[in-house]
Amino acid sequence: MKTKLIVRLSIFFLCSSISAQTIEIAPYLQDANPTSIKIMWQTDFGDEAMVLWGTSPKLGKRSSGTSFDINFTEKRVHEVHLEGLKRFTTYYYKVKTGKTVSQLYQFKTPPFAGDIKKFNILAMSDMQIDNEHPSKFLEIVEDGVLPYLKSKNQKDVSENLAMVVIPGDLVQSGTNFSQWQEHFFKPAQNLFSKVPVYPVPGNHERNSDFYFKYFHLPKNGSPEYAEHWWYKDYSNTRVIGLDSNDGYRDIKQQLSWLEKLLKKTAENPDIDFVFAQLHHPHKSELWIPGETDFTGKVIKLLEEFSKKTGKPSLHFFGHTHGYSRGQSKEHKHLWVNVASAGGAIDNWGEFEGRDYDEFTVTQDEYGFVLATVDPSKENPSFTLKRISRGNNLEFRDNELTDSITVYKNRVAPIKPNLISLNNTVQEIEGLKLKASPFTSKLTSAIHAAAQWQVATETTFTKLVFDSWKQHENWYYKVNRQKDDDLTDEQVRRLQPNTTYYARVRYRDQYLNWSDWSEIRTFKTKKND
């Protein structure tokens, strides 16, 4: 009798162990709002989707959701929508499927629009696996993002970071099911379980069903193209996701949707900044073949929005595996390549490149970008920081290699003066324009750019010379603007016996332009 009981108990425990689910993809957060959030995870089988949650580790509440197959096997992705949450509040949770319960995690809900709370947004892209360095994305997260944020604020990452945005190329091949678990979710599980993640598709996703099953993105874009383009608000910042891939960048409806959204955003007093993300660059200093005209059209819409409203904007992109940061000439709009978070570096000289006027910094490296937004009532601002992990030749341990701050409200530099030029006679070749030193009402402002123009009439519609230079221009590891103080400029190729008009303006590092200087006139000598 005793033997039979032991056998029965052994069979019971054996069956129990066989029937226990395995959490293959740890919980990750989606579509967070001040009063709700979605939690997703994957198990090897089992339909139960349960989240145990509360405002303390004791939990106390439970919510159930739905499950669905992911690749026509017993594997299941689970999704639970938590509602009735309080804004800007820390919650703890565990997920449960059958007999399996996860470890304890935590997250923090967003604030309402109008709440004066500083927050961070993490931007990184192109973490598809490089077989020569297969653990690079894991390194970016575990040795880069998490310890860097911990060093700046000793609290949990969920307290430091509002969201993660990823402008494409999450995996090497979006149609390869195993890559999503092994190459994307697993390396980042200690980040995505605590901070909501918002990607857009890159070319490597291949428009895969896996991408659209794994993510629950806001469904506020065009209904027939759900989750291809969308937007998400966090406090005073609107984040817009776009699809720049073949088959979607040619759909006129996407740009029409963006134009209408920006018009509504312009009328929304709670939104100070617009951050767009899409995969492909309009211009790329490291890799010209990766450029697309579609992104140029997006930039034009964002520039027009910023010009009309005074609300600064930017676009995050990837595709080129390196970092670049630039700015539009006439607008408070930034161009930011946030790669590479794992994909093989596009090294200097490896591909066709070009030194574009817009870009101040380009680096062939791994790393990530942190945007710190300050919704201050006096003058809202955001600061971008590039945190570098170096490359395969030179390692950098979370080194700050670039930074820029942009304020919403304009405090213009003092208008410069052109010196010793009015009504003078000048040589055809070798004319050097000279202007007064840079000054500003802001004590922190520095001279970041200058634009010089020479024309044959006072409206400056017929320009014979137009020069725009930044205070630094890091290209091919060399600062091509070194020792240029931006207060003078060489002019060549003038015609003899001609009257010209000249002017100059200055820009500070916050993207504020001064007014144009008073127009100065000069005449070139006759030919001998």
C-alpha positions in Angstrom: 0.0 0.0 0.0 2.8 2.4 0.9 4.6 1.5 -2.4 1.5 2.4 -4.4 1.1 5.7 -2.6 4.7 6.6 -3.4 4.3 5.7 -7.0 1.1 7.8 -7.2 2.8 10.8 -5.6 5.8 10.4 -7.9 3.5 10.4 -11.0 1.6 13.4 -9.6 4.8 15.5 -9.1 6.1 14.3 -12.5 2.9 15.4 -14.2 3.0 18.7 -12.3 6.6 19.4 -13.4 5.7 18.5 -17.0 2.7 20.8 -17.0 4.4 23.8 -15.6 4.8 26.6 -18.1 8.1 28.3 -18.9 8.2 32.1 -19.3 10.2 32.4 -22.5 9.9 36.2 -22.9 9.9 38.1 -19.6 7.1 40.7 -19.1 7.5 43.9 -21.1 5.5 47.1 -21.0 3.4 48.7 -23.7 1.2 51.7 -24.4 1.5 53.4 -20.9 -1.0 56.1 -19.9 -1.4 58.0 -16.6 -4.2 55.6 -15.6 -3.5 52.4 -17.6 -0.8 50.2 -19.0 -0.5 47.0 -21.0 1.8 44.1 -19.9 2.8 41.3 -22.3 4.9 38.1 -22.0 5.4 34.8 -23.7 5.2 31.2 -22.4 5.8 27.9 -24.1 2.1 26.9 -23.6 -0.9 27.8 -21.6 -3.8 30.3 -22.1 -4.0 31.9 -18.6 -3.0 35.6 -18.6 -3.0 37.0 -15.2 -1.2 40.0 -13.6 -0.9 40.3 -9.8 -0.2 44.0 -9.0 -0.4 46.7 -6.4 1.3 49.8 -5.0 3.6 47.7 -2.8 5.4 44.5 -3.2 2.6 42.8 -1.3 0.5 43.4 -4.5 -3.1 42.6 -3.6 -4.9 43.1 -6.9 -5.2 40.9 -10.0 -6.3 41.5 -13.6 -6.8 39.0 -16.4 -6.3 39.4 -20.1 -6.0 37.5 -23.4 -3.6 35.0 -25.0 -2.9 34.2 -28.6 -0.6 32.0 -30.7 2.5 33.5 -32.1 3.9 30.9 -34.6 1.2 28.3 -35.0 2.5 26.2 -32.1 1.5 25.9 -28.4 3.6 29.0 -27.6 1.4 31.9 -26.4 1.8 35.6 -26.0 -0.2 37.1 -23.2 -1.5 40.6 -22.8 -3.2 42.2 -19.8 -4.5 45.7 -19.7 -4.2 47.3 -16.2 -6.7 50.1 -15.7 -7.7 52.4 -12.8 -4.1 53.4 -12.0 -3.0 56.6 -10.5 -0.8 59.0 -12.5 3.0 59.2 -11.8 2.8 56.3 -9.3 5.0 53.3 -8.8 3.4 49.9 -9.1 4.7 46.4 -8.5 3.6 43.3 -10.5 4.1 39.7 -11.3 2.7 37.8 -14.2 1.0 34.3 -13.9 0.3 31.6 -16.5 -0.9 28.3 -15.0 1.4 27.2 -12.3 4.2 29.6 -13.3 4.6 33.0 -11.6 7.3 35.5 -12.5 9.6 37.4 -10.3 8.5 40.8 -9.0 8.8 43.8 -11.3 7.9 47.5 -11.1 6.9 50.4 -13.3 5.8 54.0 -13.0 2.8 55.5 -14.7 3.2 58.7 -16.7 2.2 62.2 -15.4 -0.7 64.1 -16.8 0.0 66.8 -19.4 0.7 70.0 -17.4 2.5 68.2 -14.6 5.9 69.8 -14.0 7.9 66.7 -13.8 11.3 66.1 -15.5 11.6 62.9 -17.3 14.0 60.9 -19.6 13.4 59.2 -22.9 16.0 56.6 -24.2 16.5 56.4 -27.9 18.6 53.6 -29.5 18.3 51.5 -32.7 19.8 48.9 -35.0 20.4 46.2 -32.4 20.1 43.4 -34.9 22.8 40.8 -34.1 26.3 41.0 -35.4 27.6 37.5 -35.4 31.2 38.7 -34.8 29.9 40.5 -31.6 26.7 38.6 -30.7 26.4 40.0 -27.2 26.7 43.7 -28.1 23.0 44.6 -27.5 23.2 42.9 -24.1 26.3 44.9 -23.3 24.6 48.1 -24.4 21.7 47.5 -22.0 23.5 45.8 -19.0 26.8 47.7 -19.1 25.5 50.9 -20.7 21.9 52.0 -20.2 21.2 50.5 -16.7 24.4 51.4 -14.9 24.5 54.9 -16.5 21.0 55.7 -15.3 21.8 54.2 -11.9 24.9 56.4 -11.6 22.8 59.5 -12.3 20.0 58.6 -9.9 20.2 55.8 -7.4 16.6 54.9 -7.8 15.2 52.0 -9.9 15.3 52.5 -13.7 11.5 52.7 -13.7 11.9 55.9 -11.7 14.6 57.3 -14.1 13.2 56.5 -17.5 9.8 57.3 -19.0 10.0 55.3 -22.2 12.3 53.6 -24.7 12.0 54.5 -28.4 13.6 52.4 -31.1 13.6 53.6 -34.7 13.9 50.2 -36.3 16.0 47.1 -37.0 15.2 45.3 -33.8 16.3 41.9 -35.2 18.4 40.7 -38.2 15.4 39.0 -39.8 11.9 39.8 -38.6 10.5 36.6 -40.2 12.9 34.5 -38.0 10.8 33.6 -35.0 13.6 32.6 -32.6 15.4 35.9 -33.1 12.7 37.9 -31.4 13.1 36.0 -28.2 16.9 35.4 -28.2 18.2 38.5 -29.9 15.8 41.3 -28.8 13.7 40.6 -25.8 16.1 38.5 -23.7 19.0 40.9 -23.8 16.7 43.8 -22.8 14.5 42.0 -20.3 15.8 44.0 -17.3 14.9 47.2 -19.1 11.6 46.4 -20.9 10.1 44.8 -17.8 10.2 48.2 -16.1 10.0 50.8 -18.9 7.5 50.9 -21.8 9.1 50.3 -25.2 7.9 52.0 -28.5 9.5 50.8 -31.7 8.9 51.5 -35.4 9.8 49.0 -38.1 13.1 49.0 -39.9 13.9 47.2 -43.1 15.1 44.2 -41.2 11.7 43.6 -39.6 10.5 42.8 -43.2 7.0 43.8 -42.3 6.7 40.6 -40.3 3.6 39.5 -38.5 5.8 38.8 -35.5 6.5 42.5 -35.2 2.8 43.4 -35.1 1.9 40.5 -32.7 4.7 41.3 -30.2 3.9 45.0 -29.9 0.7 46.8 -28.8 1.4 50.3 -30.1 -1.1 53.1 -30.0 -3.9 52.6 -32.6 -4.4 56.3 -33.3 -2.9 56.4 -36.8 -4.8 55.5 -40.0 -7.1 52.6 -39.1 -6.2 50.6 -42.3 -2.5 50.9 -41.4 -2.7 50.3 -37.7 0.6 50.5 -35.8 2.5 51.5 -38.9 2.2 55.1 -37.8 0.9 56.4 -34.4 1.6 58.9 -31.6 2.1 58.8 -27.9 2.1 61.7 -25.4 4.1 61.9 -22.3 3.7 65.1 -20.3 4.5 68.0 -22.7 6.1 65.8 -25.4 4.4 64.1 -28.3 6.3 61.1 -29.7 5.3 60.2 -33.3 6.2 56.8 -34.9 6.4 56.6 -38.7 7.1 53.8 -41.2 9.8 54.7 -43.8 10.0 51.3 -45.3 9.4 50.3 -48.9 5.7 49.9 -49.5 4.7 52.4 -46.8 6.8 55.5 -47.5 5.1 55.8 -50.8 1.6 55.8 -49.3 0.4 59.4 -49.4 -1.9 58.8 -46.6 1.0 58.6 -44.1 2.2 62.1 -44.8 -1.4 63.4 -45.0 -2.0 61.9 -41.5 1.2 63.5 -40.2 0.3 66.9 -41.6 -3.1 66.8 -39.9 -1.6 65.5 -36.6 0.9 68.4 -36.6 -1.9 70.9 -37.2 -3.8 69.5 -34.1 -0.5 69.5 -32.2 0.0 73.1 -33.0 -3.3 73.9 -31.4 -2.6 71.9 -28.3 -1.3 74.1 -25.5 -0.1 71.1 -23.5 2.4 70.0 -26.1 5.7 71.9 -26.2 7.9 69.4 -28.1 7.5 66.9 -30.9 9.9 63.9 -31.2 9.4 61.9 -34.4 11.1 58.5 -35.1 11.5 56.6 -38.3 14.1 54.2 -39.6 15.8 55.7 -42.7 17.8 58.9 -42.9 17.3 61.8 -45.3 21.1 62.5 -45.2 23.8 60.2 -43.9 27.4 61.2 -43.5 28.6 57.6 -43.1 26.5 55.8 -45.7 24.9 57.8 -48.5 23.1 54.7 -50.1 20.9 54.4 -47.0 19.2 57.8 -47.6 15.5 58.2 -48.6 13.5 61.2 -49.9 10.6 60.2 -47.7 12.4 61.3 -44.6 13.2 64.6 -46.2 9.4 65.2 -46.7 8.9 64.4 -43.0 11.6 66.8 -42.0 10.0 69.6 -44.1 6.7 69.1 -42.3 8.4 69.2 -38.9 10.4 72.3 -39.8 7.2 74.1 -40.9 5.5 73.0 -37.7 8.3 74.4 -35.6 8.5 77.6 -37.6 4.8 78.3 -37.3 4.4 77.3 -33.6 7.8 78.0 -32.0 7.6 74.4 -30.7 11.0 72.7 -31.2 11.0 69.3 -32.9 13.4 66.5 -33.8 13.5 63.2 -35.6 15.3 60.1 -34.4 16.5 57.7 -37.0 18.9 54.7 -37.6 19.8 52.6 -40.6 23.3 54.0 -40.6 25.2 52.2 -37.9 26.8 55.2 -36.1 25.8 58.4 -34.3 25.1 61.7 -36.0 23.6 64.9 -34.7 22.6 67.9 -36.8 20.2 70.8 -37.0 18.1 72.5 -39.6 19.4 75.9 -40.7 16.2 77.9 -40.4 14.3 76.0 -37.7 14.5 74.6 -34.2 14.7 71.0 -35.5 17.3 68.4 -34.7 18.4 65.4 -36.8 19.6 62.5 -34.6 20.9 59.1 -35.7 20.7 57.0 -32.5 22.5 53.8 -33.7 24.2 51.5 -33.2 22.9 49.4 -30.3 24.4 46.1 -31.7 24.5 46.1 -35.5 27.9 46.1 -37.1 29.5 49.6 -37.2 29.5 51.5 -40.5 33.2 52.5 -40.1 34.6 55.6 -41.6 35.8 55.0 -45.1 33.9 51.8 -45.5 31.1 53.3 -47.5 30.4 56.4 -49.6 29.8 59.4 -47.3 29.5 63.1 -47.4 30.1 66.1 -45.1 26.7 67.7 -44.9 26.2 71.2 -43.6 23.5 70.2 -41.2 25.6 67.7 -39.1 27.8 68.9 -36.3 28.9 65.5 -35.1 29.2 62.1 -36.7 30.9 59.1 -35.0 31.3 55.5 -36.0 30.4 53.9 -32.7 28.0 52.0 -30.5 25.9 53.9 -27.9 22.5 55.4 -27.0 20.9 58.8 -26.7 19.2 60.1 -23.6 16.7 63.0 -23.9 15.9 64.8 -20.6 12.8 66.9 -20.9 12.1 69.7 -18.4 8.5 70.9 -18.7 9.3 74.1 -16.7 6.6 76.8 -17.0 9.1 79.5 -17.4 10.9 78.0 -20.4 10.4 74.3 -21.2 13.5 72.6 -22.6 15.1 69.3 -23.5 18.7 68.1 -23.4 20.1 65.4 -25.6 23.1 63.4 -24.5 25.1 60.9 -26.6 26.5 58.2 -24.3 29.2 56.3 -26.2 30.3 52.7 -25.9 33.1 53.3 -28.5 33.8 50.9 -31.3 35.8 47.8 -32.1 39.1 49.8 -32.1 38.5 52.2 -29.2 36.3 51.3 -26.2 34.4 54.0 -24.3 32.7 53.2 -21.0 29.5 55.3 -21.1 31.4 58.4 -22.2 29.5 61.6 -22.9 30.6 62.6 -26.4 27.9 65.1 -27.5 25.2 67.2 -25.9 22.8 69.9 -26.9 20.0 71.7 -25.1 17.0 73.3 -26.8 14.6 75.8 -25.2 11.1 76.4 -26.4 11.2 80.2 -25.9 13.6 82.2 -28.1 16.2 84.4 -26.4 18.0 85.7 -29.4 21.7 86.6 -29.5 22.5 90.3 -30.0 22.5 91.4 -33.6 26.1 91.5 -34.9 27.7 94.3 -36.9 29.7 94.0 -40.1 32.9 96.0 -39.6 34.7 98.4 -42.0 32.9 97.6 -45.2 30.3 100.2 -46.0 30.9 102.0 -49.4 34.4 100.7 -49.7 36.1 99.5 -52.9 37.3 95.9 -52.6 39.5 93.5 -54.6 37.7 90.8 -56.6 39.6 88.0 -54.9 40.5 87.7 -51.2 37.7 89.7 -49.6 37.3 88.8 -46.0 34.1 89.8 -44.2 34.6 90.7 -40.5 31.9 91.0 -37.9 31.7 92.0 -34.2 32.1 89.4 -31.4 29.2 87.2 -30.3 27.1 88.5 -27.4 23.9 87.4 -25.8 21.6 88.2 -22.9 22.0 84.6 -21.9 25.3 84.3 -19.9 25.5 80.6 -20.8 25.1 81.1 -24.6 28.1 80.5 -26.9 28.7 81.2 -30.5 27.5 78.1 -32.3 27.0 79.1 -35.9 27.2 82.0 -38.4 25.6 82.6 -41.7 27.0 85.1 -44.2 25.3 86.3 -47.3 26.4 88.5 -50.3 24.0 89.6 -53.0 23.7 92.1 -55.8 20.5 93.6 -54.4 19.1 94.4 -51.0 16.4 91.8 -50.9 19.1 89.0 -51.0 17.0 87.0 -53.4 20.0 86.8 -55.9 22.7 85.4 -53.7 26.2 85.2 -55.0 27.6 83.9 -51.7 25.8 82.0 -48.9 27.9 80.4 -46.1 26.5 78.6 -43.0 29.1 77.1 -40.6 28.8 75.5 -37.2 31.2 76.0 -34.3 32.3 72.4 -34.7 32.1 69.8 -37.5 33.3 66.4 -36.5 33.7 64.4 -39.7 36.0 61.5 -40.3 37.3 61.9 -36.7 38.5 65.5 -37.4 36.9 68.7 -36.3 36.9 70.6 -39.6 35.9 73.8 -37.8 38.8 73.9 -35.3 40.1 77.4 -34.6 37.3 79.1 -36.6 35.7 81.7 -34.3 33.0 82.3 -36.8 33.4 86.1 -36.8 35.0 86.4 -40.3 34.5 84.7 -43.6 36.5 84.6 -46.9 34.5 85.6 -50.1 35.7 84.6 -53.6 34.5 84.7 -57.2 33.1 88.2 -57.2 32.7 90.2 -60.4 34.6 93.4 -61.2 33.1 96.8 -61.1 30.0 95.5 -59.3 28.1 96.8 -56.2 27.4 94.1 -53.6 25.4 94.0 -50.4 26.5 91.9 -47.4 24.9 90.8 -44.1 25.6 88.2 -41.2 23.7 86.7 -38.4 24.8 84.5 -35.4 23.3 81.5 -33.7 23.8 80.2 -30.2 24.0 76.5 -29.1 20.3 76.5 -28.2 19.4 77.0 -31.9 18.4 80.7 -31.5 19.3 82.9 -34.4 20.0 86.6 -34.0 18.4 89.1 -36.3 20.4 89.9 -39.5 23.0 92.6 -39.2 22.6 96.0 -40.9 23.3 95.6 -44.6 26.7 96.9 -45.7 27.6 97.9 -49.2 30.9 97.6 -51.1 32.0 97.8 -54.7 34.7 95.7 -56.5 37.5 97.3 -58.5 37.4 97.5 -62.3 39.6 95.2 -64.3 42.9 96.7 -65.3 
